[in-house]
Amino acid sequence: MIKKMMKICDRSKILRKEGSALLTALLIMGILIAVSLATSMLIVREVGLTKLTLDAGKAFYGAESGVEVALLQIEENLPGYEVLDEVL
């Protein structure tokens, strides 16, 4: 009878260990998923900020070149000079 009780106790310990392994695996998977989502959100945000920075640089240099073209035209043309566009 004592041997039967020992076997039952051993089985219950084994079953508890198997259940705890599953719980531990699910817990670790949940933590990894949370870390992955947080990292991907940071990456998406950084990509957006990089795009905005590049667009701001393009706008700045475009405006700068427009000012330079206007200054060149003012310097090369006489006061009151107008360019007439001819229609072909």
N, C-alpha and C positions, 0 to 999 in steps of 0.2 A: 504494500500500500504506500509506503514511503517512497518507493521507487517511482510509482505512478505520479505521485505529487511532485516529485523532482522533475519528471518529464514534462508535466503540465507547466511548471514554473519556467523550465528552460524554453518551452515553446512560446510562452507569453513574452519572455524577454526577447526572443528572436523577432516575434511579431512587432514589438515596440521598436526595435532597432530598424526594421524595414520601414515602418511608418515614419520614423524620424529622419531616415535618409531621404525619403520622398519630400518631406516637409523642408528639409535643408536644401535640397535641390531646387524646389520651387522658390524658396526665399532667395537663393543666390541668383536664379534666373530673373526674378523681379528686380533685384538690385542692379544687375547688368543691363536690363532693359531701361531702367530709369536713368542710369549713367549714359547710355547710348542716346536716349532722347534728349537729354540735356546737352550733350556734346553736339548733336546734329542741330539743335536750335541755335547754339552759339555760332556754328559754322555758317548757317543760313544768314544770320544777322551780320556777320563779318563780310560775307559776300555782298550783301546789300550795301553796306557802308563803303566797301571798295568801289562798287559801281557808282555810287554818288560822288565819291572823291574823283574818280576818273572823269565823270561828266562835268564836274566843276572845273577841272583843269582844261578840258576841251573848250568850255564856254569862255574861260579867262583868255586863253591863247587866241581864240577866234575873235574876241572883242579887241584884243591887243593888235592883231593883224589888221582889223578894220580901221583902227585909229591910225596905224602907220600908213595905210593906203590913202586915207583922207589927208594926212599931213603931206604926203608926197604929191598929191594932186594940187594942194594949195601952193606948194613950193614951186611946182613946174608950170602952172598956168598963171597967166596974167590976171590982174583984178578985172572982173567984168567979163571974163572969157567964159563962153558957154559951149558945151558940146552938143552939136545937133545930130540926132539920130536919123539916118536916112532909111527910108522904107524901100526895100528892093522889090 
